[in-house]
Amino acid sequence: MGVDWYACSHCGETYPDCGRCGTCANCEQTYCGGCYDEFVEKYGLLDESDERSRWYGEALPECDHCNGTIVSDSELLAFVLRNLGIDREVFLEEYRVIKKEDDALSQQ
């Protein structure tokens, strides 16, 4: 049986699946031992009566990533674009035009 390595969804460090690590039963993010323990202190573990415990066993009921405490820049940008009603591709094209203009001005 081999060892698989994963990247922690919180700190980005790699960790082996044979060591202390864990999962959020709400969003299915996986965490290294240190980050998992931090979230266990904050949110506890799934109660055995929770039906998700059959699938995940010992797991977090939620974490900072799925409850909105931590929001990535890409999630925030997608939210802003959607709420402003701007299509990503249209916005990207406008950005490229402005970037070219800025680059041309900086080279003068």
N, C-alpha and C positions, 0 to 999 in steps of 0.2 A: 504494500500500500504506500503510495507516494504522498508527499506533502504539497498542498496547493498554497500559493501565496496570493494575497489580496491587498488592495490599497484601501486604507481606512477612509470612509466617507467624510470623516470630520477633520482629521489632521493630515491625511494624505500619506502617512507612513505605511510601508508594507509590513505585513504580519503573516505568520503561517497559520493555517487552519487547525494545526495540532495544538496550539497554545490557547491562552485565554483570549476570547473574542466573542462578539455577539451581534445580534440583529435586532432591528426595530420591527415589530410585528405590524406596525401601521404603514410604514413606507418602504420597508424591506431594505433599508440601507444597512451596510455592515460596518462594524467598528472594531478597531484593535482593542486589546485588553484595557489599556489606560482610559481611552475615550468611552468605552463601554461601561467601565466602572464609574466614571464621572456621571454618565447618564442614568445609571442604576441608582446612584445616590439621589439624583434629582427627580426621577420619575418612577422609581421602583421597578418591579418586574410584573409580568402578566400574572394575574390570579389563575390558579389551576382551573377555576370554573369558566374562565374565558374560553370560548370555542377556538380562538386563535392559538391557544397553548397546545392544542393537538398538532398543529402544523409546525409551530416554531419552538415548542418546548420552553426553556427558559429564555425569555426575550423581553425587550422593552415594550410597554404599551404605546409609547410615543417618544419622539426625540426632538431636539431643537430644530432639526431640518424640516420635519413634516408639520410641526405646529406653528411655523413661521417666525420663530425666535431668530433663526439665522436664515438670511435670504441671500442667495448668490447674485452677483451682478447680472448674470444672464437671465435669471428668473425675474429680476426687477426690470430689466430692459424689455423683456417680453410683455410684462404687465403694463408698462408705460405705453408701449406701442399699441397694444390692444385697446387700452382705455382712451388713447388719443385717436384711435381709428386709423392709424397709419400702417400701411402694409410694409412689412420688413424689406421687401425687395425695392420698393419705391424709395424708402428711407436710405437704403444702402446705396442706391444710384445717386441720390442727392449728395450723400457723404463723399462718394468718389469724385463727383464734379467739384465740390468745394475743396477737397484734398488736392486735386490737380491744380486748381487755381492758387491755393496756398503754397504749394511746392514751386510753382512758376514764379510767384512773387519773391519767395525766399532765395531763389537762384539769381535774381537780378542784382 
